[in-house]
Amino acid sequence: LNMSELNGSSQIVAMMLMFVGGGSASTAGGIKVTTLAVIALAVWSEAKGRNSTQVFRRRIPSDVLRVALSVLAWGSTIVAVSTVIILQITKADVASVLFDVISGFATVGLSTGLTETLPDSAKYVLAVTIVMGRVGTVTLAAAVAATSRSQLYSLPVERPIVG
């Protein structure tokens, strides 16, 4: 199936599925299904007015939510920065570049045919994106989880206006 011949809406759905990826215990790339599920559950709990994220009579700790948000934020940032850099190098179609960058980030292996025509500098950016997608978000999640430590004091509360 030639990815460049897909309808635009089909390419967007494919990009979303590639970005999310597979299960946490699998070798699939992407931000992982459980990361998205934890964030969706947190949004749902917030909409229901709960103080904590709950599912199946269990509470998801706030440090797990912070790791999930970090993985989502870093994954989105890596994809966005790589896309902008490759767009500046090649002046190619945004949809094709974004599709190939997300495919590289999530180590999927699909392409719209753009990757084979990229100049060397853009291929290096894509290679770094692949490594960051495979190693970067997992390493970041482990680093965030490992740096949690108990704090013996409490800072004053600040409530910025959000939304």
VENMOPE-V965885 format. One record per pair of residues at least 12 apart in sequence whose C-alpha atoms are under 10 Angstrom apart, sorted by the first residue. I is the first residue (numbers start at 1). J is the second residue. D is the distance in whole Angstrom. If there is no record, write none. Layout:
((I;J;D) (I;J;D))
//
This chain:
((1;110;10) (2;110;9) (2;111;8) (2;112;7) (2;113;8) (3;96;9) (3;99;9) (3;100;10) (3;110;7) (3;111;6) (3;112;5) (3;113;8) (4;95;9) (4;96;7) (4;99;9) (4;111;8) (4;112;5) (4;113;7) (4;114;9) (5;112;8) (6;112;9) (8;95;8) (11;95;8) (11;96;9) (11;98;10) (11;99;7) (11;112;10) (12;95;9) (12;98;10) (12;99;8) (14;99;8) (14;102;10) (14;103;9) (14;110;10) (15;95;10) (15;98;8) (15;99;6) (15;100;9) (15;101;9) (15;102;6) (15;103;7) (15;106;10) (16;30;10) (16;99;10) (16;102;9) (17;30;9) (17;32;10) (17;33;10) (17;102;10) (17;103;10) (17;106;10) (18;30;6) (18;31;9) (18;32;10) (18;99;9) (18;102;7) (18;103;6) (18;104;9) (18;105;9) (18;106;6) (18;107;9) (18;108;7) (18;109;10) (18;110;9) (19;31;6) (19;32;8) (19;33;10) (19;72;10) (19;75;8) (19;76;9) (19;79;9) (19;99;10) (19;101;10) (19;102;6) (19;103;8) (19;104;10) (19;105;8) (19;106;6) (19;107;10) (19;108;9) (19;133;10) (20;32;5) (20;33;6) (20;34;9) (20;35;8) (20;36;7) (20;72;9) (20;75;10) (20;102;10) (20;106;8) (21;33;6) (21;34;10) (21;36;10) (21;103;10) (21;106;7) (21;107;9) (21;108;9) (22;34;9) (22;106;9) (23;35;9) (24;138;10) (27;107;10) (27;134;9) (28;106;8) (28;107;8) (28;108;8) (28;134;9) (29;103;9) (29;104;9) (29;105;7) (29;106;4) (29;107;5) (29;108;7) (29;130;10) (29;133;7) (29;134;6) (29;135;10) (29;137;10) (30;71;10) (30;72;10) (30;75;8) (30;102;8) (30;103;9) (30;104;10) (30;105;7) (30;106;4) (30;107;8) (30;108;9) (30;133;7) (30;134;8) (30;137;9) (30;138;10) (31;68;9) (31;71;6) (31;72;6) (31;73;10) (31;74;9) (31;75;7) (31;76;9) (31;105;9) (31;106;8) (31;133;8) (31;134;10) (31;137;7) (31;138;9) (32;68;9) (32;71;9) (32;72;9) (32;106;9) (34;68;8) (35;64;9) (35;65;8) (35;67;8) (35;68;5) (35;69;8) (35;70;10) (35;71;8) (35;72;8) (36;68;7) (36;69;9) (36;71;10) (36;72;8) (37;68;9) (38;53;8) (38;54;10) (38;55;10) (38;60;8) (38;64;8) (38;65;6) (38;66;10) (38;67;10) (38;68;7) (38;69;9) (39;53;9) (39;64;10) (39;65;7) (39;66;9) (39;67;10) (39;68;7) (39;69;7) (39;72;9) (40;53;10) (41;53;6) (41;54;7) (41;55;7) (41;60;9) (41;65;10) (42;54;8) (42;55;10) (42;60;9) (42;62;9) (42;65;8) (53;65;9) (63;144;9) (63;145;7) (63;148;8) (64;141;9) (64;144;10) (64;145;8) (66;141;9) (66;144;8) (66;145;9) (67;137;10) (67;138;10) (67;140;8) (67;141;6) (67;142;8) (67;143;9) (67;144;6) (67;145;7) (68;137;10) (68;141;8) (69;141;10) (70;137;8) (70;140;8) (70;141;7) (70;144;8) (71;136;9) (71;137;6) (71;138;8) (71;139;10) (71;140;7) (71;141;6) (71;144;10) (72;137;9) (73;137;10) (74;132;10) (74;133;9) (74;136;8) (74;137;7) (74;140;8) (74;141;10) (75;102;10) (75;105;8) (75;106;9) (75;129;10) (75;132;9) (75;133;7) (75;136;9) (75;137;7) (76;102;9) (76;105;10) (78;101;9) (78;102;9) (78;105;8) (78;128;10) (78;129;7) (78;130;10) (78;132;8) (78;133;8) (78;136;9) (78;137;10) (79;98;8) (79;99;10) (79;100;10) (79;101;6) (79;102;6) (79;103;10) (79;104;9) (79;105;7) (79;106;10) (79;126;10) (79;129;7) (79;130;10) (79;132;10) (79;133;9) (80;98;8) (80;101;9) (80;102;9) (81;101;10) (81;125;10) (81;129;9) (82;97;9) (82;98;9) (82;101;7) (82;102;9) (82;105;9) (82;122;9) (82;125;7) (82;126;7) (82;128;9) (82;129;7) (83;95;10) (83;96;10) (83;97;6) (83;98;6) (83;99;9) (83;100;9) (83;101;6) (83;102;9) (83;122;10) (83;125;9) (83;126;9) (83;129;10) (84;97;9) (84;98;9) (85;121;10) (85;122;8) (85;125;8) (85;126;10) (86;98;9) (86;101;9) (86;118;9) (86;119;10) (86;121;8) (86;122;5) (86;123;9) (86;124;10) (86;125;7) (86;126;8) (87;122;9) (88;122;9) (89;118;9) (89;119;8) (89;120;10) (89;121;8) (89;122;7) (89;125;10) (90;114;10) (90;117;10) (90;118;7) (90;119;8) (90;121;10) (90;122;8) (92;114;8) (92;118;9) (93;114;9) (95;112;9) (96;111;8) (96;112;6) (96;113;8) (96;114;7) (96;115;9) (97;111;9) (97;112;8) (97;113;10) (97;114;7) (97;115;8) (97;118;10) (98;112;10) (99;111;7) (99;112;7) (99;114;9) (100;112;7) (100;113;8) (100;114;7) (100;115;7) (100;126;9) (101;115;9) (101;125;9) (101;126;7) (101;127;10) (101;129;7) (101;130;8) (102;126;10) (102;129;9) (102;130;9) (102;133;9) (103;126;10) (103;129;10) (103;130;9) (103;133;10) (104;126;7) (104;127;8) (104;128;9) (104;129;7) (104;130;5) (104;131;9) (104;132;10) (104;133;8) (104;134;9) (105;126;8) (105;127;9) (105;128;9) (105;129;5) (105;130;5) (105;131;8) (105;132;7) (105;133;4) (105;134;7) (105;135;10) (105;136;10) (106;129;9) (106;130;7) (106;131;10) (106;132;9) (106;133;6) (106;134;7) (107;129;9) (107;130;6) (107;131;9) (107;133;7) (107;134;7) (108;130;10))
//
